[in-house]
Amino acid sequence: MGWPPVVTRVKRGWKMPSHSVDSGRRRTPMAIRALATGAMLVAGLYVAVCLYAANALSVTGAHKPLTATAASIDSNWRDVSFPSRLDHITLRGWLFKAGAAGGRSVIILHGFTANRTDEGFGEPQMARDFIAAGYDTLVFDFRSFGLSDGDRFTIGSAEGRDVLGAYDFMKVQGYDPHRMAILGVSMGAESMLGVAEQLSDVAALIADSAYADLRPILNLDITRYSHLPGIFNPGIIAAGQLFYGLSPDFRPIDHVRALPGRAFLFLVGGSDNFIPTDNSVQLKAASANPETRLVIFAGSDHAKEFHDQTARYLETVLSFINDQISEKLG
């Protein structure tokens, strides 16, 4: 049975605009799909750039060749190797015997993208000066640097295992932690602070040019290294965390705060723009021990205090170590 005439006209009246509506509907999904495709391409490019940058930054400068020999530092030395604690990465270095009585020792920890011979952080001359002062001295390469194994670094968090490995090695060699000092420069300082709770027997802990909190430093320095706009920083940090072992929320200041009974010596350059001087001010404020000291070397850039004011640096460090050893030994 057919539609009544009036109804037929109404129905036919609906059909005319329906073609226009359907065309609009077809165009709208196409536009949405185009926008979605473009957004996916942009997102994919962002992810690819972040992954590439995180990968590149996590191996930057790794395994630079040594630029000095052990013999150029002192004649009484031997090659040594030992595992990092927990993950057992083989670390390599030199142990120098000062030949003095008293059994004092020091472990020197190098900085970012360096190794045990890096002149920029002063290691060769610093080692000579400690040996001359009567300290048996261990210098070694952190994981992924110099001659040590490993292919990535984390700017302080995982490297704490290397510090503990060096400490374990020295104890096995018969060194008394109550007569021991550990001096870390830049990344070496942060690595040491991150495991300070496990170094309670060590007489003196000295942190030269350390950061208090890694994430702000990453935000500050990623652009400097990658030359990418700051909008990429969150993605690079996330990629480093997910795929390359980075711990962006690593906070040495929390480890200082957790040890109210521990005295620290903090050293920093007054013109440090790489890790701003205020980081060391924050670290000093986090320590509840009245013997904790902060010494600011006016005019010095990042980790350059030893180079710029060697005599003052050594006097400050050796005085602090002497005081802390005396206190440990009672």
C-alpha positions, 0 to 999 in steps of 0.5 A, a space after each residue: 500500500 502506497 504512502 498518502 499523497 501528503 505524506 509522500 510529499 513530506 517524505 520526498 521533501 526530506 530527501 532533498 536536503 539529506 544529500 547536503 547533510 551526508 556530504 557535510 558528514 563525509 567531509 567532517 570525518 575526513 577533516 578529523 582524520 587528517 587532523 588526527 593523522 597530523 597529530 600522530 605524525 607530530 607526536 611520533 616525531 616528538 617521541 623519536 626526537 626524545 628517544 634519540 636525544 635521551 640515548 645520545 645524552 646517556 652515552 655522551 663522552 663515555 670511555 674517553 681515553 686516559 690522558 695521563 699515566 699512573 707513573 706521571 702521578 707517582 712511582 708507587 702504584 698498581 693497576 686495580 679492578 673491582 666490581 660495583 656493588 649490586 650490579 657487579 660492573 667491572 671498574 678499573 683504576 690505580 691505587 697509589 701507596 704514599 708510604 707514610 705511617 698512619 694508614 690514611 687513605 682517600 678515594 677521589 671520584 671524578 666528574 661528568 663525562 670525565 675519567 680518573 685523569 681528567 685535568 678539568 676536574 684536577 684529578 692527576 694533581 689532586 692525587 699527587 697532593 694527597 699522596 704527598 700529604 701521606 694518603 694512600 690514594 685510589 682513583 678509578 673510572 666510573 661505569 661507562 667512563 675511561 677503562 671501566 665497563 658499562 655503556 651508560 651513565 645516570 649522572 649520579 644515581 647508579 654511580 653510587 654503586 661504583 662508590 660503594 664498590 670502591 669502598 668495599 675494595 679498600 676495606 678488603 685491602 685492609 684500609 680502616 674506614 675511620 682513617 678514610 676520606 672520600 672526595 667527589 667532584 661534580 657527578 662524583 660528589 652526587 654519587 657519593 652523597 646518594 649512598 652516604 647512609 652506607 658510608 657511616 664508617 668513613 671518617 670524612 665525606 667531601 662534596 665538591 660542586 654537587 647538585 641538590 636535586 637532579 630534575 632542575 639540573 636536567 631541565 637546566 642542562 638538557 637544552 645546553 647539551 641537546 640544543 633542542 627547545 625546552 618543550 622537549 625536556 619532559 619527553 627526553 627525561 621520560 625517555 631516559 627514565 623509561 629506557 636508559 636508567 635515568 632517575 630524574 627524581 634523584 635528590 642528594 639533599 634527601 640523603 644529607 637530611 637523613 644523616 643529622 649526625 654526619 658532618 659534611 664538607 661542601 665546596 663550590 665555586 662562587 661563579 658556578 653556572 653549570 650547577 648553580 652555587 645555591 645547590 651547595 647552599 641548600 645541601 649545607 642547610 639540609 645538614 643538622 650537624 654543626 660541624 658541616 662546612 660550606 666553603 665558597 670560592 669566589 670567582 671560581 666556575 664549576 669544579 674549578 676551585 682546586 685549580 684556582 685556589 689550590 693552597 686554600 682548597 687543600 688546607 680546607 680539605 685536609 683540615 676537615 679530614 684531620 678533624 673527622 678522623 680524630 673524632 672517629 678515632 676518639 
